[in-house]
Amino acid sequence: MTPDHAEIMRRVADIAPRLAERAVACDTERQVVSESMQEMIHAGLFRIPQPARVGGYELSLRTLGAAVTALSRACSSSGWVLMVMGAHHWCIGTFPEQAQEAIFGDGRNGLVAGTLSWQGSAVPIDGGYRVNGRWQFCSGVDHAEWVMLGCADPESHNPRVHVVVPVGDLEIDDTWHVMGLQGTGSKDVVAHDLFVPEQRAIDTRQMFGGTSPYITNHCSNLYHLSAEAMLCMSVSTSVLGSAQFALDQFVERTRERKVILTGASKAEHGPTQVRIAESAAEIRAAHLLQQEVYNEFDRLMASGERFDPAHRIWVRWQVSYAAELCRRAVTRLFSGSGAHAVYAPSALQRAFRNIHVGAQHASLDFDTGAEQYGKLLLGNTRPR
């Protein structure tokens, strides 16, 4: 029996405390520890956006986002890996049926890592493509069975296809030495003259535009959405969870903090109260911006209406602004957290680092999102 939203959130609530206990271990090992990964797999969380025709739950992106936010509130790295692999499992629903069967058929978990940006190249050859290149930011690749790679035309550098390949066909280069989200294990992968059959490829523009010819063979309109909009929405849900964690930590610590010179309670300090109130409002506003996007997703899926360029621009701006609000909120909290927050064991410092790395994701580029939305409002945007 396919679980519903409530059952998924019950499972998330069950495993979240144990994932929280391992959050520091994930950072230390620079990947999600195997115990946490297995708990997420056992709870069926990677099946949330997976097509029902190959054993998935085919639940809404609202359910995936709620699960990611809740787990990111417990362990930013675990929530991030669920977000990335969940996004890729959704993308597989736009691929040819042969790819869906190869990855998820016979009850397989699949576990697809990868990079949606077209950092490598693909050249058409008889029966498929010859793929070369290096791809950065392959979150969760240490636990993956497959890797999705965006590929460009090597001459024009325009996006060409997305392919999915067995992880064993790639070289993994451990480059992930970073300031935050260390536990995501977002390493580079390298392909050397790799042959990928055409049934494991999808035209990038079709996937990003929600026009793949394979999306009509599912029991819902879930895969009619734009992959571009789906990805930036997904990333922002992990950022939101990290911001909620930071607020939790600041409130908890403030209740017991004292002003060093006077011994007065920090919780009774007016400016500290204002700092908490403003940050809490920004984090709540970010959540509401995301809910507006989910409402539009639900409307489009119910109606079957095409996801046009204006929708994609609006979604990107909504979630980029949501992520920026979270970043501002956490920065304000960290600035008021006192000198002890600079020590490595500080949970608030970990949240500060994690949210700044997460909000740095290309899909949440605040400047580009603002420029495109401004042009849209002024009538200066051409469909793409």
C-alpha positions in Angstrom: 0.0 0.0 0.0 1.4 3.4 -1.0 1.9 5.7 2.0 0.3 9.1 2.0 1.7 12.5 3.1 0.9 11.9 6.8 2.6 8.5 6.9 5.7 9.8 5.2 5.9 12.6 7.8 5.4 10.0 10.6 8.4 8.1 9.3 10.4 11.3 9.1 9.6 12.2 12.7 10.6 8.7 13.8 14.1 8.8 12.3 14.9 12.5 12.7 16.2 12.3 16.3 18.6 9.5 15.4 19.8 11.4 12.3 20.3 14.5 14.5 22.6 12.5 16.8 24.8 11.6 13.8 24.9 15.0 12.2 28.4 15.8 13.5 29.6 12.3 12.5 28.5 13.1 8.9 30.6 16.2 8.9 33.6 14.3 10.3 33.3 11.5 7.7 32.4 14.0 4.9 29.5 11.9 3.8 26.2 10.8 5.3 27.1 8.0 7.6 25.8 4.6 6.5 23.4 4.2 9.5 21.6 7.4 8.6 21.5 6.5 4.9 20.0 3.1 5.6 17.3 4.6 7.9 16.2 7.0 5.1 16.2 4.1 2.6 14.3 1.8 5.0 11.7 4.6 5.5 11.1 4.7 1.8 12.0 8.4 1.5 13.8 8.1 -1.8 10.7 6.6 -3.3 8.6 9.7 -2.6 9.0 11.2 -6.1 9.8 7.9 -7.9 7.3 6.8 -10.6 4.6 4.4 -9.4 5.0 2.4 -12.6 8.4 1.2 -11.3 7.6 0.8 -7.6 7.7 4.4 -6.4 5.1 6.3 -4.4 4.7 9.1 -7.0 3.8 11.6 -4.2 3.7 15.3 -4.6 6.7 17.6 -4.5 5.0 19.1 -1.4 5.5 15.8 0.4 9.2 15.6 -0.7 9.8 19.2 0.4 8.3 18.7 3.8 10.4 15.6 4.4 13.6 17.4 3.2 12.9 20.4 5.5 12.2 18.2 8.5 15.3 16.1 8.0 17.5 19.2 7.3 16.3 20.6 10.6 17.7 17.4 12.2 20.8 16.9 10.0 21.5 19.3 7.2 23.7 16.8 5.3 21.1 14.0 5.4 18.3 16.4 4.3 20.4 17.7 1.5 21.2 14.2 0.1 17.5 13.3 0.3 16.8 16.5 -1.6 19.3 15.9 -4.3 18.6 12.2 -4.9 14.8 12.9 -4.7 15.2 15.5 -7.4 17.0 13.1 -9.6 14.5 10.3 -8.9 11.8 12.8 -10.1 13.9 13.5 -13.2 14.0 9.8 -14.1 10.3 10.0 -14.6 11.0 12.0 -17.7 13.4 9.5 -19.2 12.5 6.6 -21.5 10.8 3.7 -19.9 13.9 1.4 -20.4 15.9 3.7 -18.1 13.2 3.8 -15.5 13.1 0.0 -15.5 16.9 -0.4 -15.4 17.2 1.9 -12.4 14.1 1.2 -10.3 12.6 -2.1 -11.7 12.2 -5.2 -9.6 12.0 -3.2 -6.4 15.5 -1.6 -6.7 16.1 1.6 -4.7 18.1 3.1 -7.6 19.8 5.9 -5.6 20.7 8.4 -8.3 23.3 11.1 -7.5 24.6 13.5 -10.1 24.7 17.1 -11.4 21.9 18.6 -13.4 24.1 21.4 -14.8 25.7 20.6 -18.2 29.3 20.6 -17.1 30.4 17.7 -19.5 29.9 17.0 -23.1 28.0 14.4 -25.2 28.6 13.6 -28.9 25.9 11.6 -30.7 27.2 8.3 -32.1 25.5 5.1 -33.4 23.0 4.0 -30.7 23.8 6.6 -28.1 26.3 9.2 -27.0 30.0 9.4 -26.2 30.3 11.3 -22.9 33.3 13.1 -21.5 34.0 15.6 -18.7 34.1 16.4 -15.1 31.1 17.2 -13.0 31.2 18.9 -9.6 28.8 18.8 -6.6 27.7 15.1 -6.9 26.0 15.0 -3.5 25.6 11.5 -2.0 27.8 9.8 -4.7 29.4 7.5 -2.2 26.0 5.9 -1.6 24.8 6.1 -5.2 24.1 3.3 -7.7 23.6 5.6 -10.6 24.7 9.1 -11.6 22.8 11.6 -13.7 24.9 14.0 -15.8 24.1 17.1 -17.7 25.9 17.2 -21.1 26.4 20.0 -23.6 27.3 20.1 -27.2 31.1 20.4 -27.2 31.1 22.9 -30.0 28.3 25.3 -29.1 28.3 24.6 -25.4 24.5 24.6 -25.4 22.7 22.0 -23.3 22.2 18.8 -25.3 21.1 15.8 -23.1 21.0 14.4 -19.6 22.2 10.9 -19.2 22.2 8.4 -16.4 25.1 6.0 -15.9 26.2 3.3 -13.4 28.4 4.9 -10.7 31.0 2.2 -11.4 31.5 3.7 -14.9 32.8 6.9 -13.5 35.9 8.1 -11.6 35.1 9.7 -8.2 37.5 12.5 -7.3 37.3 13.5 -3.7 37.4 17.3 -3.9 34.8 18.0 -1.2 36.8 20.1 1.3 34.5 23.0 2.1 33.2 25.3 4.8 29.7 23.8 5.2 27.5 20.8 4.3 30.7 18.7 4.6 28.6 15.6 5.2 26.9 15.7 1.8 30.0 14.2 0.2 29.5 16.3 -2.9 32.5 15.1 -4.8 33.5 15.4 -8.5 32.9 12.6 -11.0 34.8 12.2 -14.2 33.9 10.4 -17.4 36.4 9.2 -20.0 34.9 8.4 -23.5 32.0 6.7 -21.8 29.3 5.2 -24.1 25.7 5.8 -23.0 22.9 4.2 -24.9 20.2 6.5 -26.2 17.5 4.8 -23.9 19.4 6.2 -20.9 19.3 9.8 -22.2 16.7 12.6 -22.4 16.9 15.9 -24.3 17.8 18.5 -21.7 15.4 21.2 -23.0 12.5 18.7 -22.9 13.3 17.7 -19.3 13.8 21.3 -18.1 10.7 22.5 -19.9 8.3 19.7 -18.8 7.8 18.5 -22.4 9.4 15.1 -22.4 7.4 12.6 -24.6 7.6 10.0 -21.8 5.7 12.0 -19.1 2.3 10.9 -20.3 2.8 7.3 -19.3 2.4 7.9 -15.6 -0.6 7.8 -13.3 -0.4 11.5 -12.5 0.8 14.8 -14.0 3.7 15.0 -11.5 6.4 14.9 -14.3 4.7 17.6 -16.4 6.4 20.2 -14.2 9.7 21.9 -15.2 12.8 20.2 -13.9 14.4 23.6 -13.5 11.5 24.8 -11.3 11.5 21.5 -9.4 15.2 21.7 -8.6 15.3 25.3 -7.3 12.2 24.6 -5.2 13.8 21.4 -3.8 17.1 23.2 -2.9 15.2 25.9 -1.0 13.4 23.3 1.2 16.7 22.1 2.6 17.9 25.7 3.2 14.6 26.3 5.2 15.3 23.3 7.4 18.8 24.5 8.2 17.4 27.9 9.1 14.8 26.4 11.4 17.6 24.4 13.1 19.6 27.7 13.6 16.6 29.4 15.2 16.0 26.4 17.5 19.6 26.5 18.6 19.6 30.3 19.2 16.5 30.2 21.3 17.6 27.3 23.3 21.0 28.8 24.1 19.6 32.3 24.7 17.4 31.0 27.5 20.5 30.1 29.5 22.9 32.8 28.4 24.1 35.5 30.8 25.6 38.9 30.0 29.2 38.4 31.1 29.7 41.9 32.7 26.4 42.1 34.5 25.1 38.6 34.9 21.7 39.6 33.4 19.7 37.1 31.5 20.1 37.4 27.7 16.5 36.2 27.4 15.4 39.5 29.1 17.6 41.6 26.7 15.3 43.7 24.4 17.6 43.8 21.4 18.0 40.0 21.6 14.2 39.5 21.6 13.9 41.8 18.6 16.7 39.8 16.8 14.8 36.5 17.4 11.4 38.0 16.4 12.7 39.4 13.1 14.6 36.2 12.2 11.6 34.0 13.1 9.4 36.2 10.8 11.8 35.9 7.9 12.0 32.1 8.2 8.2 31.9 8.4 7.9 34.2 5.3 10.3 31.9 3.5 8.0 28.9 4.3 5.0 30.8 3.0 6.7 31.7 -0.2 7.4 28.0 -0.8 3.8 27.1 0.0 2.6 29.5 -2.7 4.8 27.6 -5.2 3.4 24.3 -4.1 -0.1 25.6 -4.5 0.8 26.6 -8.1 2.4 23.2 -8.7 -0.8 21.5 -7.5 -3.0 23.7 -9.7 -0.9 22.9 -12.8 -0.8 19.2 -12.1 -4.6 19.1 -11.6 -5.3 21.1 -14.8 -2.6 19.6 -17.0 -1.7 23.2 -18.0 1.8 23.6 -19.5 4.5 24.9 -17.3 5.6 28.0 -19.3 8.6 30.2 -19.0 6.8 32.8 -16.9 6.0 30.1 -14.3 9.7 29.1 -14.2 10.9 32.6 -13.7 8.3 33.2 -10.9 9.2 30.0 -9.1 12.9 30.7 -9.3 12.4 34.2 -7.8 10.0 33.0 -5.1 12.4 30.3 -3.8 15.6 32.4 -4.3 14.1 35.1 -2.2 13.0 32.5 0.4 16.5 31.2 0.6 17.9 34.7 0.9 15.5 35.4 3.8 16.8 32.3 5.5 20.3 33.3 5.0 19.7 36.8 6.4 17.8 35.4 9.4 20.6 33.0 10.3 23.3 35.6 9.8 21.4 37.9 12.2 21.2 35.1 14.8 24.8 34.2 14.5 25.9 37.9 14.9 24.0 38.0 18.2 25.2 34.6 19.5 28.3 35.9 21.4 32.0 34.9 21.2 31.5 31.3 22.2 29.7 30.6 18.9 33.0 30.8 17.0 34.3 27.6 18.5 34.0 24.5 16.3 31.6 22.5 18.5 29.0 25.3 18.3 25.8 24.0 16.7 24.9 27.5 15.6 28.2 27.9 13.9 27.5 24.7 12.0 24.1 26.0 11.0 25.6 29.3 9.9 28.2 27.5 7.7 25.6 25.0 6.3 23.1 27.6 5.3 25.6 29.8 3.6 26.8 26.8 1.5 23.3 25.6 0.7 22.0 29.1 -0.3 25.1 29.4 -2.6 23.6 26.8 -5.0 23.4 28.0 -8.6 19.6 27.4 -8.8 19.1 30.0 -6.0 21.2 32.7 -7.5 19.5 35.7 -6.0 20.8 38.3 -8.4 19.8 36.4 -11.6 16.4 35.4 -10.1 15.7 39.1 -9.2 16.8 40.3 -12.6 14.7 37.8 -14.5 11.6 38.5 -12.4 12.0 42.2 -12.7 12.2 41.8 -16.5 9.1 39.6 -16.4 7.1 42.3 -14.5 8.3 44.9 -17.0 7.4 42.8 -20.0 11.0 42.5 -21.1 11.3 38.7 -21.0 11.2 36.6 -24.1 10.1 32.9 -23.8 12.9 30.4 -23.8 
